[in-house]
Amino acid sequence: MDDLDNNHCYDSWRWKPSDYNSLTEEQHLPFFVRAGMLAASVHNSQPWRVELLSQKEFILTADPEYSVVEGDPSKMGLKISLGCFLMNVEVAAEYFNYQMTYKIDDQSILVSICKKNADLSLAGEDGFFSDLCLSITDRRSNKFAYRTGLGIDRALQEIQAASSLFTGIEFHYSSEQQTIEDVSVLHQRAIRNIRSPFWRELFTWSPLLRETSCVGIPPDVFGISDRVFRVMRYFFSKFPSIVPVVMSAKDKKLIRHKTPLIGVISSSSIMGIEDGINVGRFYEFASLYAAKYNFAMTPIHAMVEDKQMNHEVSSLFGISSGFRSQMIFRFGYPVKASSHTPRMSFDDILI
Ligand SMILES: Cc1cc2nc3c(=O)[nH]c(=O)nc-3n(C[C@H](O)[C@H](O)[C@H](O)COP(=O)(O)O)c2cc1C
């Protein structure tokens, strides 16, 4: 992070518990929104827009200008990103002993918080998420190699047990070598099937490390220097068909040899906004849990958007009929630390 200290796009990550333990009551809701802004989003598009209504309510919408056209043709990634945002808000609210609720009205979401009474906050399920608050700034999508180690299966069992708290989703996972190899082959095929406009869009969304665009995924997050990225961009403009071949071979190896476990979140194949939100909430919960216990995870999404591969994932993981896989992710202990991605400022997302 040192070399990014002067880049304002990384300011949002610089929280310390001492900063937020002294918040006044009227600073609570803006703080929860800031927590939401540190969530995962498809291509780091941060499509979230917030209208603050009062100290207890805000409206969350998705900005269509920040939807990723080629990378998220079904728009399910956009809905999932809204869910990721909501989970971070919920976790931060619980930390301060609030209960968050939301109501979906067409494409906008009315989010409310209310203080829990003292008795409720002591009861079992209430407060379940609050101890993840300190992990919000540690969470990131680590796109490098993972290794296995003690406690991985146990962690996944706990994540699976928590899945019952999220309406309308199923969660499956596997650490069997054969399944992981099968997924690596499916992923390779899915990446090879992706058309050039997707890659063009990805290159356009990715800021160079020292640029001050606060959206998109900087190349260093993929382990690529700015210089190599520029060469890749040039090659892509001349020989677009090479990129998927190189990327798919690299990813196949990463999944096959450097991924101890794969998880799949599925929900109704109708893919409504409610489904997307619950998938996103659960994904974000799992990644905060992973961050808390020093695991790493990151999605491998290409198979989800490809209809044929999606069916094949369903049969590999035994996904129920009427359900469709919405997120597939790698899980393990990180071999190498990964950087954060940039974030817009609080004022940028207010409407
Ligand atoms: C719906 C969705 C799909 C994603 N798909 C991928 C993917 O296919 N490959 C990948 O490396 N990261 C994927 N990501 C992770 C994003 O790249 C990541 O959340 C974003 O860059 C922000 O970085 P952060 O999670 O480290 O904060 C996905 C995230 C979401 C919410």
The ligand as a MOL file (V3000), in Angstrom:
LIG
                    3D

  0  0  0     0  0            999 V3000
M  V30 BEGIN CTAB
M  V30 COUNTS 31 33 0 0 0
M  V30 BEGIN ATOM
M  V30 1 C -20.5590 -10.3110 -9.3860 0
M  V30 2 C -19.0640 -10.2630 -9.3050 0
M  V30 3 C -18.3040 -10.9560 -10.2300 0
M  V30 4 C -16.9100 -10.9430 -10.1500 0
M  V30 5 N -16.1800 -11.6800 -11.0480 0
M  V30 6 C -14.8350 -11.7390 -10.9380 0
M  V30 7 C -14.0660 -12.5780 -11.8020 0
M  V30 8 O -14.5890 -13.2510 -12.6860 0
M  V30 9 N -12.7240 -12.6180 -11.6490 0
M  V30 10 C -12.1040 -11.8800 -10.6860 0
M  V30 11 O -10.8780 -11.9600 -10.5830 0
M  V30 12 N -12.8060 -11.0870 -9.8150 0
M  V30 13 C -14.1510 -11.0110 -9.9170 0
M  V30 14 N -14.8840 -10.2340 -9.0460 0
M  V30 15 C -14.2020 -9.4830 -7.9840 0
M  V30 16 C -14.0280 -8.0200 -8.3940 0
M  V30 17 O -13.0270 -7.9070 -9.3790 0
M  V30 18 C -13.6640 -7.2150 -7.1450 0
M  V30 19 O -14.6820 -7.3090 -6.1830 0
M  V30 20 C -13.4510 -5.7500 -7.4650 0
M  V30 21 O -12.3460 -5.5900 -8.3100 0
M  V30 22 C -13.2070 -4.9470 -6.1900 0
M  V30 23 O -12.0340 -5.4210 -5.5500 0
M  V30 24 P -12.0670 -5.9710 -4.0680 0
M  V30 25 O -13.0710 -7.0870 -4.0250 0
M  V30 26 O -10.6620 -6.4380 -3.8060 0
M  V30 27 O -12.4700 -4.8500 -3.1730 0
M  V30 28 C -16.2720 -10.2140 -9.1140 0
M  V30 29 C -17.0500 -9.5130 -8.1730 0
M  V30 30 C -18.4210 -9.5300 -8.2560 0
M  V30 31 C -19.2380 -8.7700 -7.2400 0
M  V30 END ATOM
M  V30 BEGIN BOND
M  V30 1 1 1 2
M  V30 2 1 2 3
M  V30 3 2 2 30
M  V30 4 2 3 4
M  V30 5 1 4 5
M  V30 6 1 4 28
M  V30 7 2 5 6
M  V30 8 1 6 7
M  V30 9 1 6 13
M  V30 10 2 7 8
M  V30 11 1 7 9
M  V30 12 1 9 10
M  V30 13 2 10 11
M  V30 14 1 10 12
M  V30 15 2 12 13
M  V30 16 1 13 14
M  V30 17 1 14 15
M  V30 18 1 14 28
M  V30 19 1 15 16
M  V30 20 1 16 17
M  V30 21 1 16 18
M  V30 22 1 18 19
M  V30 23 1 18 20
M  V30 24 1 20 21
M  V30 25 1 20 22
M  V30 26 1 22 23
M  V30 27 1 23 24
M  V30 28 2 24 25
M  V30 29 1 24 26
M  V30 30 1 24 27
M  V30 31 2 28 29
M  V30 32 1 29 30
M  V30 33 1 30 31
M  V30 END BOND
M  V30 END CTAB
M  END
